Amino acid sequence: MTFTAANAKDIKLLWKVKLDNEVREMHSLLVPLIAERVNTSSGPKQILIETGVSDNIFAIEAETGNVLWRKHFSGGGILCPGGITATPVIRPAGTPGKCTLYVASWDGSLHRLNVADGEDVAPPTRFMPPNASRMG
């Protein structure tokens, strides 16, 4: 659907959700991602992936706004709290209905998560130095 001045009046809020994510340096949530037709234990779902700068990943059912799972990467400290600074990437996992989420946590580890349930599909791998920007 394309939004225009004529149809903007028809926009309505379907749901809202409060996510437990700490604001850091005036940042909180990154750009959301959407994975379609993901096979979950309760059937296929459209899943919205929301990334919080406090090293949180949230999977939200797009139709209802229910949080399906949350993953928190712990670490950092008072002087260097860390946090996710780059939007993750979703890739098909080779089987229809399966997707893998690739995300770099504060400690420089690359995590590969099953979009359906948030479980690791492989052990985290050292990817870059802690608190590094993906740009450089």
Buried (B, 14 or more C-beta within 10 A) or exposed (E): EEEEEEEEEEEEEEEEEEBEBEEBEEEBBBEEBEBEEBBBEEEEBEBBBBBBBBBBBBBBBBEEEEBBBBBBBEBBEEEEBBBBBBEBEBEEBEEEBBBBBBBBBBBBBBBBBBBBEBEEBEEBEEBBEBBBEEEE
